[in-house]
Amino acid sequence: MTVKGTLFVALILAALPSGLGMAGPSGDEVTRARLLLSRATYGARPGDLDAILAKGTKAWLEEQLEPERIDDSAVLKSLQKLENLQLSTTELMRKYPQPSRAEREAMLKARDSDEPGERKPPPRDRRGLVLRELWQAKLYRAVHSERQLQEVMTDFWFNHFNVYARKNRNTLLTLPSYERDVIRPHALGRFEELLTATAEHPAMLFYLDNWVNTKEGFDPREALRAQLGRRGGRGRRAMRDEEEKAPRISGINENYARELMELHTLGVDGGYEQKDVVEVARALTGWSVVGPQAVRVKQRIEERMGRGRMPEMLRKLPDEGSFFFNELAHDDGVKIILGERIEEYGEHTEDGASGIHEGYAVIALLARHPSTARFVSTKLAQKFVSDTPRSALVDDMSSTFMRTRGDIREVLRTMFYSKHFVEDGMASEKVKTPLELVASALRATGAKVRGAALARTVAELGMPLYLCQPPTGYDEQAASWLGAGSILTRIRFATELAGGRLPGTTPGELPTDFEAWAGEVLLRPEALPVDESLTASEQMAFFLSSPAFQRQ
Amino acid sequence: MMQNRWDRREFLRMGGSTLLLLGGAGAGALEAGDRAKPGVLVVLFQRGAADALHMVVPYRDKRYRGLRGALALEEPGKGESPTLDLGEGFAFHPALAPLYPLYRAGQLGVVVNTGSPDPTRSHFDAQDYMESGTPGKKSTRDGWLARALIELSGRQPSGAEAPSPFNAVALTPQMPRTLAGARDTIALEDFGSLARSRRESALAERLAKLYREDASASFASAGTAASRAVTLFREQNPLALPPRKGVRYPGGRGENPLKQLAQLLKSGLGVRVAFVESSGWDTHFRQGAATGSMANLLGRLSGSLAAFYEDVGPDVPVTVLTVTEFGRTVAANGAGGTDHGHGSAMMVLGAGVRGGRVHGDWLGLEPRNLYEGRDLPVTTDFRDVFTEVAKRALSLEDTSGLFPGYRTKRVGVMADRSL
C-alpha cells in the first residue's frame, strides 16, 4: 500500500495554546509542561496543555505535590460503588471465608470432569471479585483522577514494594487495605513511615514469608502449652483438634530480610552481606499475621477456660488478618546489623526486652542509610527523567533525601525543579509501560473506564495488575517493553480502542482535526504521515500504535 | 548410539537411498540432515505440582500399597486397569497409555526423584524458582529458557540473519516467567489472533515500517521483528495446516495448545523454543486411582503429547520436557488426595533421548529415605535435567550461562553426542 498525501506538519505550531496570544508562555515553559504531562501524569488529555500553561507549571506541580488540595470528589464518589475496597482485611476475610473442603472439592470436580452431563459451570471463587474491583479502581483513577501525580506515585511505590495477589489464598484480601492504607497515604510522604507500614502489613508479611519467620526450633504448640500453664488442661484439649493442621514450618525465613535490603532500601550493591540478611531476619522474627487457625484456637480455649483465665497473649490477639507480634516466636539474641548492635538501637519494652522494637530499629537504620537515599533517588529519576539518569541529578536528590530524612515530596521537588529534568527528560527515550500506554490512550481519546475487563488488555500487553510475581516489580526500562510480540499486541489494542470495541471502556469522540489533537497529546509533536485512504478510526489506530505514542 | 527415528526418516526424506547408491553416505549424510533441521525444545509446565507416584508407579516397593491406600494402582498385567511396565519395578499409570509405545520404542525417558533443592512447598515460590532457574533467589529477572536463547543466538555467526521473531513462542495468555527477558519471543494464547483481516494486516505492515525507520535502535529492531512476524505468518499461514493423517488430539475445553504448536512447528516460522502449560495438578482432593480426576488429566496430557509427537515428529526434531514445581506427599491424605511434597518426576521425549528407561536415583519408600519422612526426595537437581536437555535439543556448546553459579552434573537422560 502506498501512502497517499503524506502531510508533514509542524505540530508544535499547531499545538500552541490559542487563547494566550502573543504574550504566551516561553518555549521552555511549553516544553516543561509537555514533559510534566507525559511523566508526572498518565498522559495529556486534549485541553490539559492549555490548562497547565494557564496555571503555570510551578503552580500546577505544587498542587499535584499536595493532592489533598485538588478536588477529586467526582472520582471518589464513583469509586464508592466498589464495596470491597472500602472494607478492612478482617471484614474481607469474614465476607470471603476460605472455601470449605466440600466446596473446594466441588470446584475441582466441576473443573476436572469429562462427563458432558457434569459439565456445569463451576462454583465461582467469589474472591475474584476483589481483584476485579482493584483492577477497576486502579484503571479508573489512572485515567480519571485529577490527582495524577499521586496515582503515578502510588503505582511507583506499589511496584517498589510489590506484592503478588496470588501468593496464597489470603494475600488478595489484604491488598485493598495495602494500597488504600499503606501505599497511597504515604506516596508523597516520608519514606521511613512508608517502609514501616509495608513491613507491618499482612500483604507483605504473607508475600515475602515473614509471617512464618520464627526463632530456630520454635514450636507454636509447645509455646502455647507453656502459656496455658498447669491450669490449662481444658485449653490444651481444645488445641488438640487443631494440632493436625498446625503448620510445621518454623525457623528463620530470610526472604523478607533479603528483599528488604536488596529491593526496598539499600539496593543490591548497598553494602550488606549474607550475615546481615540473617541478622535482619532474626530481628524480624515474630512479625506475623493472625490466621484463621489462631482465631479458632483462641475461640476454643475461650469457650473452655473462660476469657478471664486465658493467657494474656491470647486475650490480646487482634482480629483475623491483622498484624501481630508473636513475642514467643521472637529471637531475643544479640544481633549486629551493618556493624550496629541492634538491641541498643531502638526502644525497649517494660521488661527490658527489645522485642518488636528491634524490627523498628532495623527499619529506621535501613531507611536512613545513604545507600537507601541513593537507591530510591535513582529509581525515581529512572521513572521520571531517564532510564540512565546522570549522577549529578541522583546526587542532588540523595542529599535532599538525607537532609529531609526521606521526605519523598522534597526529593521530587529537587528532581522536578532541577535543570536536568527538562534537559535529560527531553533527550531521554522512555517507553510507556502497558499500564501507561492504556491509560494515556484512553485519556488522549476521551474514552472512559467502564469495567474491570480493561485490565485483561493491560495483562495481554504483558503487565497483569497486582499479579507481578517477582518482588522486583515491573521493570521501568524501555528495553523490557519493546519486542515483536509487544508491538503486535499494542497494535491490536490500538485498533480495538480506535474502533470503539475495547472491552471495559466507553469510547470517546474521534477528533476532527488530527494534527491539532496529536500536538496536544504527544511529548514531542512530530511529523506523522496522514493517509487519506484510512478511515478516521484507522487513522486513530495508526496514530495510537505509532512509535511517537509509545514514547513517554 | 541408538539409531533414532528422526535420523532415519530424515535420511529417507532427503533421498538417502540415492546417496547410498552414489556411495559416501552413511553417518556423514545423517549428520548433515540433522544439522539442516535445527532442533526444537518444548517445555511443558504441569502447574500445581504433579503427583509423581501417579505417573511413575514403584509397584514393586513393598511400602507402596500401604502408603497409598485407596490411591494404589494395580501391578502391570494384573487387575482391571493394569499399569504399564517400565522395567526395574516401575510402571506407568494406565492413563499414560498413549505414551507407552514411545517409551517402549526408546523415544521417551523418565527421571524420578527430581526437583528443586529449595524446601519450599509454596506453588508460587517453587514455580518462580523453577522458571527463573535460581532456587532460593527471588530477584532474578530473567527466565532460564531466556538465557538458553541468549546462548543459542550468541552462537549465530556475525552477519547471519537475525533470529526469527518466532524464535521462542509461548502458547499462554502472558509471557511465562521461564521466558522473561527473552527477545524474539511471542506469547499468545491463540496465535490465530495474528491472522488478521487484510485491512488490519496492511495497517500492521505500515506501522511496522514506521518502527523500522525510527531513529531509535530499540524501536527499529522491534519494528523489524514485528514486520517480519506479520509477513512470515501470512506467508506460512500455519493454522491452515491439518494434523498429519490419522493424528487425533484429545478434546476438552478450548483449543489444544499442542495442536496449534504443531502447526507453528511444521510451518517454516523458525521456532526453536516453545512453552506450553497445563493446570489442575494440585490434587488435594479425591484424585482417584486408575480413573478419576488425575487419570483424566494424565489421559489428556499423554494423548495430546503422543498426538503432537506423531504430528510433528517426522518433520521436526523436537524434544519435549515436562516439568512441575514439586511433588506431593507419598501417603494419601484424608480426602483421597495428596498434599504438597518435594521430589517429583519429569518426562523427556524426542530426539537424542536415552528413552525406554527410568533415570535418577530411586531410594525407595522407606521413611528414612523420604524427605522429612513424608515426601519423595530430590536426588537429581532440576537444573541438571534442564541443562542436559537444552544442550542436546538446541545443540548448545556452552551451557554455563543457563544457571549461573551452578555446577551441573550429568543425568544421562540425553545421549551425549560426543560419545
Interface residues (C-beta under 8 A of the other chain):
Chain A: M1 V3 R101 R104 E105 L108 K109 R111 D112 S113 D114 Y164 R166 K167 N168 D209 N255 R258 E259 E262 L263 V268 E429 V431 A459 E460 G462 P464 Q469 P470 P471 T472 D475 A478 A479 S480 L482 G483 A484 G485 S486 I487 L488 I491 R492 T495 P529 D531 L534 E538 A541 F542 S545 S546 P547 Q550
Chain B: S122 F124 D125 D128 S132 K138 S139 T140 R141 P165 P173 Q174 M175 R177 G181 R183 D184 T185 I186 A187 L188 S193 L194 R199 E200 A202 L203 A204 E205 R206 L207 A208 L210 Y211 D214 S216 S218 F219 A222 G223 A225 A226 R228 A229 V230 G252 G280 T283 H284 F285 R286 S293 N296 L297 A335
